[in-house]
Amino acid sequence: DPRGIYTCETQSGKRSPPLQVHYRMCQNCIEVDVPTISGIVVADVIATVFLAVAVYCITGQDKGRLSRASDRQNLIANEQLYQ
């Protein structure tokens, strides 16, 4: 357990002011290094690209279908709006 109060002492006998150290040891911690972070980033980019392609393919198939309801609306002339 590295917690405690530490001081440095030189060969001439001078001492530094005391320094209190609080160190928390983690039993279940995972070391994250550069290859791990880069792997996570690459996997995230690949998953995002696959999701974007899937959404594009699904929405691209709706173009061939025609809805039974008419998308056109009959417009009212401006004169009839104010009467």
N, C-alpha and C positions, 0 to 999 in steps of 0.2 A: 504494500500500500504506500504509494509515494506522497500521500498527503502529509502536511506538516509545516513547520516554520523552518526556513533555511536562511543561512547567512554565508557570505563568502569571506574568506580570510586570506590575506596575502602573506608572502614570506616575511614581510617586515612587521607583521602583527596587526595591520589595519583590518577592521571588519566593516562589511557593508551593512546597511540597515536590514533588519529582518524582513524576509519575504514569506508570506503565507501562501501555500499552494493548496488549492482544492482541485483534486483530480478525480474524475468519476470514471471508473472502469466499467466497460460495457462487455458483458458476456456474450450477447447475441448480435454484436455488430458485424457488418460485412464491409470489408475493405473495397472501396470503389477506386479503381485506377483508370487510366486513360483508355485502355482497350475495352473495359466494361462500359464506360460512358459512350464511347464511339459505337459500340455494338447496339446499345439502347437507341441512340440517335438514328443509326442506319435502319434498324427494325421499325422504328416509328415512321420514318420517311417511306419505307416500302409499304407498310400497312396503310398509310395515308394515300399513296398512289393507287393501291388496289381498291380502296374504298371509293376514290374518285372515279376510277374506271368503271366500277360496278354501278355507281349512281348514273354515270353518263350512259352506259348501256341500257339500263332500265328506263331512263327517261327518253332515250332515243327510240325505243320501240313504240311509244305512245303516238308517234307522228302518223303512223299508218292507219290508226283507228279513227273513224268518224263518229262523233257522238250523235245520238238520235235527236237530241234537242238542238234546235237551231241556235247558233251563236250570234246571229244577226238580230239587231233590235230595230224596230221601226222608229225612226226619229220624228219628233214632232217639230213642226215649223215654228219659228220664233213668234209669229203672230198669234198662234193658238195658245202659247204659254201665258200670255198676259191678258187674255180675254176673260 
